[in-house]
Amino acid sequence: MRDWLRRKLPSEEVVRSRPGLRWMGPLLRRPWLWQLNRRRVAVGAGIGVFFGFLIPVAQIAGAAVFALLLRANLPVAAFSTLVSNPFTYAPIGVLAYQTGSWILGREANPDAAELLTHGAEGAGSQAASGDWFEQVKAIGKPLFLGLAVFAVVGGISAWALVHVAWTIAVQLKRRRRQRAPEPP
């Protein structure tokens, strides 16, 4: 598992050269930010997914700060924020709005999906009539509640998934070693 991660993750120099993380400077020289063990990778994945769902912009910077505070693997935290990206923003937003509306016990506004996916242009006549701001205000609470739920559930799920996958990979490697014939 560790070798596979080393091949897939960017190197320390590549991460340090990223414009969004350069401001952290000497903090990036901490050796535990780059260690590949089950605990650090799992916490990094959980942090990254949490910030990937919670914050639509500056998510890598938020994940990097918490990776520093919680001593998690920085490249994994930064990479796992990509759970949300320009292709997934709209579906995540619509599902988060619907989830938040359901939790609050409100009826989901059908125009909200169009507003979330297309912005002011998609709101059509409501944007022209001045109702657009009221619609944005109305979807705000359910949307942010849904995003918070997705962030918490996604972060915990990512942490657990990495723990389970790492454990299975280690057990499979052990079994292969035990089954392999010993050299003469």
Secondary structure, 3 states (H helix, E strand, C coil): CHHHHHHHCCCHHHHHHCCCCHHHHHHHHCHHHCCCCHHHHHHHHHHHHHHHHHCCCCHHHHHHHHHHHHCCCHHHHHHHHHHCCCCCHHHHHHHHHHHHHHHHCCCCCHHHHHHHHHHHHHCCHHHHHCCHHHHHHHHHHHHHHHHHHHHHHHHHHHHHHHHHHHHHHHHHHHHHHHHCCCCC
